[in-house]
Amino acid sequence: HAGDGQPGTEFLRLDLRPPGQALAGRAQIQAQKFGARLAISRMVKGLDCSGHPYRLLLEDARAVAARAVVVASGARYRKLDLPDYERFEGQGIHYAATAIEARLCPGEEVIVVGGGNSAGQAAMFLSRVAQRVHMLVRAEGLAATMSDYLVQRIASTAAISLRPRSAITALGGTGLLEEVTWFDGPSEHSVTRPVRNVFVMIGAEPNTAWLEDCLALDGKGFVVTGRAADGTPLADTFASSLPGVYAVGDVRSGSTKRVASAVGEGSVVVQSIHRYLGGP
C-alpha cells in the first residue's frame, strides 16, 4: 500500500455514496495527501515537445516542465443545434444509454439520434423497456454507418421505428423535457410526440487541439496509443507515439467511453510512469 502504510489508504471511502461534487473534493484531498500539487483552474493551452522535459503551456502564459505527461483531457459529446437544448441537458437529453437511463423509460416513447453502432446498440438496449424507440437518422438508412448485424437486429425489432431523413426541430417542457417535434422524412411531415428522454449518439470530439503536432492522432482526432511514431507496436497500451506521454480515458483512441473505464485506465497508467521514470 502507498502513503502511510495503512491498509486501503490509497482508496476513496465511498460508504456514504457522496454526490459528484463531494466525491471530487474527496479525490482532491486524497491526491494532496500523497504529495500531488494541484493547479486549480489552470487550463493547458499547448504542449511544447521540442525538448525534454516537455513544457505544458498554461493559459496565463506560464509553463510547467514535466518529464512525463498523462493526457486525460476527455472528449466533448457532439450536440444538436436546437433552441433550449442546453436547458434540457440532464433533464431529458442523454449521451449514454445504461441501466441508469433505462430506468427512466419503462413503457414510454424515447428517441435515439444517430446512425452509428453506438446509436444502434442504444436503440436495441432501450427497446427492452421502452414502448417505442424512434430512431432518427439524417441519411437514407443505416447500411453505410452501422454494422450489418445491428442493422438486421434493428429491422427485426418491432419496438424500434427507424426514421430516415429525419431530424429533431424543437424541444418542449417547462422544467423537464416533455415533448419533441421532428421533421419526419418518410411522411414528409412534422411530428410531435410526448417524449421525455432523447439519446443523442452522434459522436464526440476529443479535446486534443492543444497537443498540436506532438502526438499521433487517429482520423477523428483521438490520441493513438500502443504504437510508436513509426507505427511499430509498443508494449504499453497507454503509451502515445511520444516517449513519456500517455493517454487515458475518452481522449484515447479505441477506449471505452465510460467513467469507470477512464478511472481504471488512470490507475493503471501510474505503473507505466514509474517504469518510464526509472522507479521501482
DAFENVEN-V207278 format. One record per residue. N is the residue number from 0. SS is DSSP state (H for helix, E for strand, L for the rest). PHI is phi in whole degrees, 0 to 359 (none if undefined). OMEGA is omega as a letter, one per 20 degrees, with the letter a starting at -180 (* if undefined). Layout:
N	SS	PHI	OMEGA
N	SS	PHI	OMEGA
This chain:
0	L	none	a
1	L	273	r
2	L	68	a
3	L	276	r
4	L	86	r
5	L	283	a
6	L	304	r
7	L	82	a
8	L	289	r
9	L	275	a
10	L	253	r
11	L	283	r
12	L	275	a
13	L	242	a
14	L	294	a
15	L	263	a
16	L	49	a
17	L	291	r
18	L	294	a
19	H	305	a
20	H	296	r
21	H	293	r
22	H	297	r
23	H	297	r
24	H	296	r
25	H	296	r
26	H	297	r
27	H	297	r
28	H	298	a
29	H	297	r
30	H	297	r
31	H	294	r
32	H	300	a
33	L	262	r
34	L	94	r
35	L	286	r
36	L	260	a
37	L	254	r
38	L	256	a
39	L	287	r
40	L	57	r
41	L	241	a
42	L	277	r
43	E	275	a
44	E	261	a
45	E	190	r
46	E	236	r
47	E	266	a
48	L	252	a
49	L	285	r
50	L	215	r
51	L	226	j
52	L	297	r
53	E	288	r
54	E	237	r
55	E	268	a
56	E	269	a
57	E	268	a
58	L	292	r
59	L	268	r
60	L	78	r
61	L	272	a
62	E	220	r
63	E	239	r
64	E	273	a
65	E	211	r
66	L	283	r
67	L	223	a
68	E	226	r
69	E	250	r
70	E	272	r
71	L	226	a
72	L	276	r
73	L	71	a
74	E	215	r
75	E	256	r
76	E	294	r
77	L	291	a
78	L	242	r
79	L	272	r
80	L	271	a
81	L	221	r
82	L	299	r
83	L	68	a
84	H	300	a
85	H	297	a
86	H	296	a
87	H	261	r
88	E	293	a
89	L	80	r
90	L	240	a
91	L	142	r
92	E	260	a
93	E	234	r
94	L	242	r
95	L	211	r
96	L	240	r
97	L	244	r
98	H	300	r
99	H	295	r
100	H	291	a
101	H	298	r
102	L	293	r
103	L	272	a
104	L	244	a
105	L	303	r
106	L	71	a
107	L	249	r
108	E	273	r
109	E	229	r
110	E	237	r
111	E	244	r
112	E	255	r
113	L	135	a
114	L	235	r
115	L	267	a
116	H	298	r
117	H	299	r
118	H	294	r
119	H	296	r
120	H	295	r
121	H	296	a
122	H	298	r
123	H	296	a
124	H	296	a
125	H	289	a
126	L	295	r
127	L	288	a
128	L	240	a
129	L	279	r
130	L	292	a
131	E	211	r
132	E	248	r
133	E	272	a
134	E	256	a
135	E	260	r
136	L	227	a
137	L	281	a
138	L	282	r
139	L	287	a
140	L	184	a
141	L	251	a
142	L	303	a
143	L	281	a
144	L	236	a
145	L	227	r
146	L	300	a
147	H	300	a
148	H	298	r
149	H	288	r
150	H	302	a
151	H	292	a
152	H	293	r
153	H	295	a
154	H	297	a
155	L	263	a
156	L	259	a
157	L	296	a
158	L	282	a
159	E	256	r
160	E	248	r
161	E	278	a
162	E	240	r
163	L	288	r
164	L	54	a
165	L	234	a
166	E	203	r
167	E	292	a
168	E	243	a
169	E	202	r
170	E	238	a
171	E	223	r
172	L	154	a
173	L	280	r
174	L	234	r
175	L	275	r
176	L	295	a
177	L	235	r
178	E	207	a
179	E	226	r
180	E	246	r
181	E	220	r
182	E	279	a
183	E	261	a
184	L	300	a
185	L	301	a
186	L	265	a
187	L	57	r
188	E	230	r
189	E	275	a
190	E	235	r
191	E	238	a
192	E	227	r
193	L	284	a
194	L	249	a
195	L	254	a
196	L	220	r
197	E	240	a
198	E	250	a
199	E	266	a
200	L	236	a
201	L	247	r
202	L	96	a
203	E	220	r
204	E	250	a
205	E	289	r
206	L	274	a
207	L	236	a
208	H	300	a
209	H	290	a
210	H	278	r
211	L	53	a
212	L	252	a
213	L	283	a
214	L	240	r
215	L	286	r
216	E	243	r
217	L	277	a
218	L	297	a
219	L	256	r
220	L	94	r
221	L	277	a
222	E	287	r
223	L	280	r
224	L	236	r
225	L	83	r
226	E	221	r
227	L	285	a
228	L	300	r
229	L	271	r
230	L	92	a
231	L	287	a
232	E	295	r
233	L	251	a
234	L	289	a
235	L	265	a
236	L	298	a
237	L	259	r
238	E	285	r
239	L	274	r
240	L	287	r
241	L	253	a
242	L	306	r
243	L	87	r
244	E	245	a
245	E	237	r
246	E	226	r
247	L	222	r
248	H	80	a
249	H	299	a
250	H	285	a
251	E	274	r
252	L	298	r
253	L	84	a
254	L	282	r
255	L	279	a
256	L	279	r
257	L	219	a
258	H	301	a
259	H	300	r
260	H	294	r
261	H	297	r
262	H	297	r
263	H	298	r
264	H	296	r
265	H	297	r
266	H	285	a
267	H	288	a
268	H	294	r
269	H	302	r
270	H	297	r
271	H	297	r
272	H	295	r
273	H	301	r
274	H	296	a
275	H	296	a
276	L	277	r
277	L	84	r
278	L	281	a
279	L	290	*
